[in-house]
């Protein structure tokens, strides 16, 4: 925060103490990020047949992007939303894992990672029978996270 040279003047000491009591930019940024994490939504809102449907984030198995829409696959089915995968990853990144440039999967529902007949890695889920392809770029990170979960 600063330093004082001898001989120390009272007014310089008072200024230094006042500066030391003010939070730094790093402290303010850390506080702000903690507040942002606590503001993560508990539900995803989607328009479905003229109504709004609230899907609990705990029931979301994966998000998959296609053009300007994102498919939200949850335990009761799937819906489309108009949010970017990037914003969803920023908000829910602690619970979801990027497996492809177009997909985020919920760690809570991951069941297995296997190679298909063509040699591509695919991820399987508990409670639903869907499988999604894991890109070569994201495969090392997916393997590392799966080892950490088990």
C-alpha positions as CSV (number, residue, x, y, z in Angstrom):
1,X,0.0,0.0,0.0
2,X,2.9,2.3,0.6
3,X,5.9,3.0,2.8
4,X,7.1,5.8,5.0
5,X,10.6,7.2,5.4
6,X,12.1,8.4,8.6
7,X,11.5,10.9,10.1
8,X,7.8,10.1,10.0
9,X,5.3,13.0,10.0
10,X,1.9,12.5,11.6
11,X,0.0,13.6,8.5
12,X,1.9,11.1,6.2
13,X,1.3,8.3,8.8
14,X,-2.4,9.2,8.9
15,X,-2.6,9.2,5.0
16,X,-0.8,5.8,4.9
17,X,-3.2,4.3,7.5
18,X,-6.2,5.6,5.6
19,X,-5.0,4.1,2.3
20,X,-4.3,0.7,4.0
21,X,-7.9,0.6,5.3
22,X,-9.4,1.0,1.7
23,X,-10.0,-2.2,-0.2
24,X,-7.7,-2.8,-3.2
25,X,-9.0,-3.5,-6.7
26,X,-8.1,-7.1,-6.3
27,X,-10.2,-7.4,-3.1
28,X,-13.1,-5.6,-4.8
29,X,-12.9,-8.0,-7.8
30,X,-12.8,-11.0,-5.6
31,X,-15.9,-9.8,-3.7
32,X,-17.7,-9.1,-6.9
33,X,-16.9,-12.5,-8.3
34,X,-18.2,-14.2,-5.1
35,X,-21.4,-12.1,-5.4
36,X,-21.8,-13.1,-9.1
37,X,-21.4,-16.8,-8.2
38,X,-24.1,-16.5,-5.6
39,X,-26.4,-14.9,-8.2
40,X,-26.4,-18.0,-10.5
41,X,-29.9,-18.9,-11.4
42,X,-31.6,-22.0,-10.0
43,X,-33.9,-22.4,-13.0
44,X,-33.7,-22.0,-16.7
45,X,-36.7,-20.2,-18.3
46,X,-37.8,-21.4,-21.7
47,X,-40.8,-20.5,-23.9
48,X,-42.7,-23.7,-24.8
49,X,-46.0,-23.7,-26.8
50,X,-46.9,-20.2,-25.8
51,X,-46.1,-20.6,-22.1
52,X,-43.0,-20.2,-19.9
53,X,-41.4,-23.3,-18.6
54,X,-39.1,-23.3,-15.6
55,X,-36.5,-26.0,-15.6
56,X,-34.5,-26.6,-12.4
57,X,-30.7,-26.4,-13.2
58,X,-30.2,-29.5,-11.1
59,X,-32.4,-31.4,-13.6
60,X,-30.4,-30.2,-16.7
61,X,-28.3,-33.0,-18.2
62,X,-26.7,-31.0,-21.0
63,X,-26.8,-27.8,-23.1
64,X,-26.2,-28.2,-26.8
65,X,-25.8,-25.3,-29.2
66,X,-27.2,-25.4,-32.8
67,X,-27.1,-22.1,-34.8
68,X,-28.7,-19.4,-32.6
69,X,-30.5,-21.7,-30.2
70,X,-29.4,-23.9,-27.4
71,X,-31.1,-27.2,-26.6
72,X,-31.6,-27.7,-22.9
73,X,-31.9,-31.5,-22.3
74,X,-33.4,-32.2,-18.9
75,X,-34.8,-35.2,-17.2
76,X,-38.4,-34.6,-18.5
77,X,-37.4,-33.8,-22.1
78,X,-35.8,-30.9,-24.0
79,X,-36.6,-27.3,-24.8
80,X,-34.9,-24.5,-26.9
81,X,-33.6,-21.3,-25.4
82,X,-32.0,-18.2,-27.0
83,X,-28.9,-17.9,-24.8
84,X,-25.3,-18.4,-25.8
85,X,-23.4,-21.4,-24.6
86,X,-20.6,-19.1,-23.6
87,X,-22.9,-17.2,-21.1
88,X,-24.2,-20.5,-19.7
89,X,-20.7,-21.8,-19.2
90,X,-19.7,-18.5,-17.4
91,X,-22.7,-18.8,-15.1
92,X,-22.8,-22.5,-14.5
93,X,-19.2,-23.5,-15.2
94,X,-18.7,-25.0,-11.7
95,X,-21.4,-27.6,-12.4
96,X,-21.1,-28.1,-16.2
97,X,-18.2,-29.4,-18.3
98,X,-17.3,-28.3,-21.8
99,X,-17.0,-31.4,-24.0
100,X,-17.2,-29.9,-27.4
101,X,-17.5,-26.4,-28.9
102,X,-21.3,-26.9,-29.0
103,X,-21.9,-28.8,-25.8
104,X,-21.8,-28.4,-22.0
105,X,-22.7,-31.4,-19.8
106,X,-23.7,-31.6,-16.2
107,X,-21.1,-33.4,-14.1
108,X,-23.8,-34.9,-11.9
109,X,-25.2,-37.0,-14.7
110,X,-22.0,-38.2,-16.3
111,X,-21.9,-42.0,-16.6
112,X,-19.1,-43.1,-18.9
113,X,-16.7,-42.1,-21.6
114,X,-16.1,-44.6,-24.5
115,X,-15.0,-44.8,-28.1
116,X,-17.6,-45.5,-30.8
117,X,-17.1,-47.7,-33.8
118,X,-15.4,-44.8,-35.7
119,X,-12.9,-44.2,-32.9
120,X,-14.6,-41.0,-31.7
121,X,-15.0,-40.4,-28.0
122,X,-18.6,-40.3,-26.7
123,X,-19.9,-39.5,-23.3
124,X,-22.9,-41.3,-21.8
125,X,-25.3,-40.2,-19.1
126,X,-27.1,-41.6,-16.1
127,X,-30.9,-41.5,-16.3
128,X,-31.1,-40.8,-20.0
129,X,-29.8,-42.8,-23.0
130,X,-28.4,-39.9,-25.0
131,X,-24.7,-39.8,-26.0
132,X,-22.7,-36.8,-27.1
133,X,-19.4,-36.7,-29.0
134,X,-16.4,-35.3,-27.1
135,X,-14.0,-33.3,-29.3
136,X,-10.4,-34.2,-29.5
137,X,-9.5,-30.8,-28.2
138,X,-11.6,-31.2,-25.0
139,X,-10.9,-34.9,-24.5
140,X,-7.9,-34.6,-22.1
141,X,-9.8,-32.1,-19.9
142,X,-12.9,-34.4,-19.8
143,X,-10.7,-37.4,-18.8
144,X,-9.1,-35.4,-16.1
145,X,-12.4,-34.2,-14.7
146,X,-13.9,-37.7,-14.8
147,X,-11.0,-39.1,-12.8
148,X,-11.6,-36.3,-10.2
149,X,-15.3,-37.1,-10.0
150,X,-14.9,-40.8,-9.3
